[in-house]
Amino acid sequence: MMKRNIMLALLITVFVLNGIVTTTLRETPKSAVTRQSGKCDKKGPTPCAHGAFYEDTCDKTKYYHCVWKKPVKMPCPAGLVWKQAITTCDWP
């Protein structure tokens, strides 16, 4: 299971770095948003809506992308922070 998650994260990273993936900003339904309780030892929002993005409440330089109802922790590029309001990494 862990190998599959790592491989999926690497595959997504390769596609993003090669410009194959395009992102579309869309509103996530409030019913689909699940927040962390503030504990940093959690592994992301569960359950989560496929394709949705969630902030990491413990580290502003990271976010979660929900892939098949499993949260995948993703880093923002260096110097950027996650902004939930626009669901993307942006300058602080």
Backbone as a chain_set.jsonl record, in Angstrom:
{"seq": "MMKRNIMLALLITVFVLNGIVTTTLRETPKSAVTRQSGKCDKKGPTPCAHGAFYEDTCDKTKYYHCVWKKPVKMPCPAGLVWKQAITTCDWP", "coords": {"N": [[0.835, -1.195, 0.0], [1.914, 1.269, 0.861], [3.99, 1.505, -0.993], [2.535, 1.818, -3.348], [1.306, 4.296, -2.902], [3.544, 5.961, -2.8], [4.578, 5.588, -5.372], [2.444, 6.63, -6.861], [2.497, 9.309, -6.022], [5.018, 10.039, -7.02], [4.569, 9.692, -9.772], [2.571, 11.61, -10.236], [4.087, 13.885, -9.627], [6.036, 13.801, -11.662], [4.41, 14.179, -13.937], [3.414, 16.754, -13.402], [5.795, 18.275, -13.326], [6.613, 17.993, -15.951], [4.711, 19.409, -17.247], [2.383, 18.217, -18.094], [0.053, 17.952, -16.707], [-2.759, 19.948, -16.193], [-4.224, 22.393, -14.141], [-7.385, 23.133, -12.751], [-9.181, 25.59, -11.186], [-11.628, 25.089, -8.796], [-14.62, 25.222, -6.902], [-14.844, 23.562, -3.839], [-17.307, 21.493, -2.514], [-18.791, 22.358, 0.593], [-19.655, 20.285, 2.227], [-17.951, 18.252, 1.552], [-15.559, 18.897, 2.612], [-13.246, 18.081, 5.027], [-11.81, 18.73, 8.05], [-8.635, 18.704, 9.717], [-8.012, 17.812, 13.131], [-6.202, 19.461, 14.269], [-4.06, 18.199, 15.301], [-0.755, 17.273, 14.68], [0.062, 14.744, 14.041], [-1.689, 13.416, 12.457], [-2.785, 11.864, 9.394], [-3.791, 13.385, 7.315], [-6.909, 14.675, 5.894], [-9.727, 12.659, 6.371], [-12.77, 10.976, 5.65], [-11.983, 11.904, 2.246], [-12.821, 13.944, -0.594], [-12.517, 12.783, -3.893], [-10.077, 14.251, -5.922], [-10.132, 16.661, -4.61], [-8.609, 19.422, -2.782], [-6.826, 20.075, 0.206], [-5.838, 21.998, 3.034], [-2.812, 21.677, 4.947], [-2.93, 21.709, 8.248], [-0.858, 21.91, 9.977], [1.521, 22.546, 8.701], [2.225, 25.067, 6.668], [3.514, 25.01, 4.228], [2.789, 22.787, 2.913], [0.247, 20.633, 1.478], [-2.773, 18.695, 0.999], [-3.733, 16.431, -1.511], [-6.498, 14.849, -2.651], [-6.707, 11.584, -3.673], [-8.517, 9.144, -5.074], [-10.078, 8.936, -2.691], [-8.113, 8.947, -0.758], [-5.887, 10.827, 1.167], [-3.095, 12.536, -0.146], [-0.05, 13.748, 0.754], [1.425, 16.716, -0.301], [4.148, 18.824, -1.312], [4.586, 22.407, -1.398], [6.208, 24.411, -3.918], [9.532, 25.704, -3.31], [9.635, 28.476, -1.12], [6.965, 29.148, -1.374], [3.578, 29.111, -0.052], [0.694, 27.214, 0.997], [-2.534, 28.206, 0.006], [-5.69, 27.999, 0.915], [-8.009, 29.317, 0.117], [-7.707, 29.883, -2.587], [-6.956, 27.491, -3.492], [-4.249, 26.697, -4.15], [-0.618, 26.865, -4.298], [1.072, 29.781, -3.249], [2.662, 33.03, -3.161], [3.766, 34.076, 0.077]], "CA": [[0.0, 0.0, 0.0], [2.797, 2.425, 0.95], [4.709, 1.599, -2.262], [1.611, 2.341, -4.342], [1.135, 5.726, -2.635], [4.791, 6.63, -3.187], [4.641, 5.557, -6.83], [1.442, 7.561, -7.344], [3.01, 10.662, -5.765], [6.103, 10.272, -7.974], [3.965, 9.818, -11.09], [1.934, 12.932, -10.276], [5.166, 14.869, -9.656], [6.628, 13.776, -12.996], [3.471, 14.815, -14.854], [3.363, 18.19, -13.112], [7.062, 18.87, -13.739], [6.67, 17.992, -17.406], [3.653, 20.263, -17.767], [1.325, 17.404, -18.678], [-1.168, 18.16, -15.94], [-3.238, 21.319, -16.05], [-5.121, 22.458, -12.996], [-8.553, 23.989, -12.871], [-9.687, 25.985, -9.881], [-13.055, 24.854, -8.643], [-15.114, 25.287, -5.531], [-15.096, 22.268, -3.219], [-18.502, 21.583, -1.68], [-18.468, 22.411, 2.018], [-19.915, 18.984, 2.833], [-16.844, 17.355, 1.239], [-14.355, 19.34, 3.318], [-13.043, 17.545, 6.365], [-10.637, 19.384, 8.616], [-7.883, 18.0, 10.739], [-8.341, 18.282, 14.467], [-5.123, 20.311, 14.742], [-2.94, 17.361, 15.702], [0.166, 17.135, 13.556], [0.378, 13.35, 13.767], [-2.712, 12.843, 11.574], [-2.322, 11.612, 8.032], [-4.623, 14.1, 6.36], [-8.354, 14.616, 6.087], [-10.373, 11.416, 5.942], [-12.585, 10.688, 4.229], [-11.851, 13.116, 1.441], [-13.458, 13.852, -1.91], [-11.536, 12.579, -4.959], [-9.74, 15.446, -6.681], [-10.179, 17.866, -3.775], [-7.379, 19.874, -2.149], [-7.014, 20.471, 1.595], [-4.642, 22.561, 3.666], [-2.181, 20.974, 6.06], [-3.071, 22.68, 9.334], [0.37, 21.937, 10.776], [2.644, 23.031, 7.9], [1.661, 25.889, 5.602], [4.216, 24.767, 2.972], [2.308, 21.512, 2.381], [-1.192, 20.498, 1.329], [-3.205, 17.341, 0.658], [-4.525, 16.235, -2.725], [-7.235, 13.607, -2.441], [-6.667, 10.693, -4.823], [-9.325, 7.957, -4.785], [-10.499, 9.025, -1.287], [-6.937, 8.861, 0.122], [-5.13, 12.077, 1.124], [-1.681, 12.423, -0.492], [0.612, 14.983, 1.18], [2.229, 17.286, -1.368], [4.839, 20.054, -0.912], [4.583, 23.569, -2.282], [7.564, 24.757, -4.342], [10.305, 26.498, -2.339], [9.268, 29.87, -0.934], [5.528, 29.347, -1.483], [2.743, 28.515, 0.993], [-0.624, 26.807, 0.521], [-3.64, 29.117, 0.295], [-6.913, 27.227, 0.704], [-9.026, 30.141, -0.553], [-7.521, 29.785, -4.037], [-6.519, 26.098, -3.666], [-2.964, 26.603, -4.833], [0.525, 27.437, -3.587], [1.208, 31.18, -3.651], [3.619, 33.768, -2.356], [3.194, 34.426, 1.407]], "C": [[0.875, 1.252, 0.0], [3.556, 2.618, -0.367], [3.821, 2.219, -3.334], [1.415, 3.84, -4.15], [2.369, 6.511, -3.069], [4.896, 6.694, -4.702], [3.643, 6.549, -7.434], [1.916, 9.0, -7.173], [4.131, 11.002, -6.751], [5.556, 10.479, -9.387], [3.298, 11.178, -11.252], [2.993, 14.016, -10.394], [5.788, 14.943, -11.042], [5.709, 14.472, -13.995], [3.43, 16.322, -14.645], [4.631, 18.873, -13.592], [7.191, 18.937, -15.257], [5.562, 18.817, -18.051], [2.503, 19.492, -18.394], [-0.001, 17.67, -17.989], [-1.507, 19.643, -15.921], [-4.223, 21.323, -14.898], [-6.246, 23.436, -13.281], [-9.032, 24.314, -11.467], [-11.183, 25.728, -9.847], [-13.403, 24.872, -7.166], [-15.364, 23.868, -5.021], [-16.341, 22.4, -2.352], [-18.146, 21.525, -0.197], [-18.692, 21.07, 2.702], [-18.764, 18.012, 2.599], [-15.581, 17.715, 2.015], [-14.339, 18.763, 4.725], [-11.765, 18.162, 6.906], [-9.932, 18.482, 9.61], [-8.216, 18.584, 12.1], [-7.257, 19.19, 15.028], [-3.929, 19.507, 15.221], [-2.054, 17.12, 14.488], [0.486, 15.68, 13.234], [-0.656, 12.691, 12.863], [-2.172, 12.717, 10.162], [-3.223, 12.246, 6.985], [-6.101, 13.922, 6.627], [-8.93, 13.3, 5.573], [-11.814, 11.418, 6.404], [-12.447, 11.995, 3.46], [-12.446, 12.871, 0.06], [-12.39, 13.757, -2.994], [-11.333, 13.861, -5.756], [-9.716, 16.727, -5.87], [-8.807, 18.17, -3.176], [-7.708, 20.373, -0.75], [-5.719, 21.034, 2.152], [-4.105, 21.61, 4.719], [-2.17, 21.98, 7.203], [-1.816, 22.808, 10.178], [1.551, 22.546, 10.023], [2.088, 23.768, 6.684], [2.35, 25.676, 4.253], [3.789, 23.449, 2.325], [0.782, 21.525, 2.294], [-1.508, 19.038, 1.006], [-4.008, 17.372, -0.634], [-5.189, 14.88, -2.568], [-7.265, 12.797, -3.736], [-7.375, 9.401, -4.434], [-9.628, 7.83, -3.297], [-9.366, 8.844, -0.288], [-6.18, 10.181, 0.03], [-3.645, 11.814, 0.837], [-1.038, 13.764, -0.15], [1.565, 15.447, 0.088], [2.917, 18.557, -0.869], [4.581, 21.185, -1.907], [6.017, 23.79, -2.758], [8.225, 25.687, -3.32], [9.857, 27.96, -2.32], [7.772, 30.147, -0.992], [4.804, 28.656, -0.327], [1.383, 28.181, 0.394], [-1.67, 27.828, 0.938], [-4.936, 28.403, -0.092], [-7.96, 28.008, -0.079], [-8.922, 30.062, -2.073], [-7.026, 28.398, -4.448], [-5.28, 25.959, -4.539], [-1.863, 27.147, -3.933], [0.734, 28.845, -4.135], [2.257, 31.825, -2.77], [2.99, 34.139, -1.013], [2.789, 35.882, 1.507]], "O": [[0.624, 2.189, -0.759], [3.747, 3.75, -0.814], [4.277, 3.039, -4.131], [1.363, 4.583, -5.13], [2.253, 7.597, -3.637], [5.261, 7.729, -5.259], [3.959, 7.232, -8.407], [1.754, 9.819, -8.078], [4.19, 12.121, -7.26], [6.034, 11.35, -10.115], [3.443, 11.824, -12.29], [2.83, 14.962, -11.165], [6.041, 16.037, -11.547], [6.173, 15.268, -14.811], [3.413, 17.082, -15.613], [4.563, 19.94, -14.202], [7.821, 19.854, -15.784], [5.49, 18.909, -19.277], [1.723, 20.065, -19.155], [-1.057, 17.617, -18.619], [-0.647, 20.485, -15.665], [-4.97, 20.363, -14.706], [-6.062, 24.439, -13.97], [-9.26, 23.416, -10.657], [-11.91, 26.107, -10.765], [-12.574, 24.574, -6.306], [-16.017, 23.068, -5.691], [-16.429, 23.319, -1.538], [-17.298, 20.733, 0.214], [-17.992, 20.746, 3.661], [-18.604, 17.051, 3.352], [-14.638, 16.925, 2.068], [-15.279, 18.93, 5.502], [-10.729, 18.104, 6.243], [-10.54, 17.623, 10.251], [-8.655, 19.73, 12.198], [-7.379, 19.651, 16.163], [-2.883, 20.083, 15.519], [-2.542, 16.803, 13.403], [1.137, 15.417, 12.223], [-0.514, 11.514, 12.533], [-1.212, 13.392, 9.789], [-3.395, 11.703, 5.894], [-6.503, 13.124, 7.475], [-8.636, 12.887, 4.451], [-12.057, 11.854, 7.529], [-12.762, 13.066, 3.979], [-12.557, 11.731, -0.39], [-11.457, 14.561, -3.016], [-12.295, 14.481, -6.21], [-9.322, 17.775, -6.382], [-7.952, 17.289, -3.077], [-8.737, 21.014, -0.538], [-4.631, 20.592, 1.782], [-4.855, 20.833, 5.311], [-1.474, 22.993, 7.132], [-1.715, 23.714, 11.006], [2.496, 23.02, 10.655], [1.541, 23.144, 5.775], [1.828, 26.116, 3.228], [4.354, 23.039, 1.311], [0.117, 22.325, 2.953], [-0.6, 18.241, 0.768], [-4.862, 18.238, -0.823], [-4.51, 13.872, -2.372], [-7.775, 13.254, -4.759], [-6.902, 8.655, -3.577], [-9.46, 6.762, -2.708], [-9.614, 8.613, 0.895], [-5.857, 10.622, -1.074], [-3.017, 10.98, 1.489], [-1.427, 14.797, -0.694], [2.404, 14.683, -0.389], [2.33, 19.299, -0.081], [4.384, 20.948, -3.099], [6.955, 23.393, -2.068], [7.54, 26.372, -2.56], [9.72, 28.595, -3.366], [7.342, 31.261, -0.692], [5.339, 27.74, 0.297], [0.966, 28.785, -0.594], [-1.692, 28.266, 2.088], [-5.234, 28.228, -1.273], [-8.717, 27.425, -0.854], [-9.93, 30.162, -2.771], [-6.715, 28.164, -5.616], [-5.261, 25.215, -5.52], [-2.137, 27.808, -2.931], [0.591, 29.078, -5.335], [2.688, 31.255, -1.767], [1.809, 34.482, -0.961], [2.3, 36.318, 2.549]]}, "num_chains": 1, "name": "protein.A"}
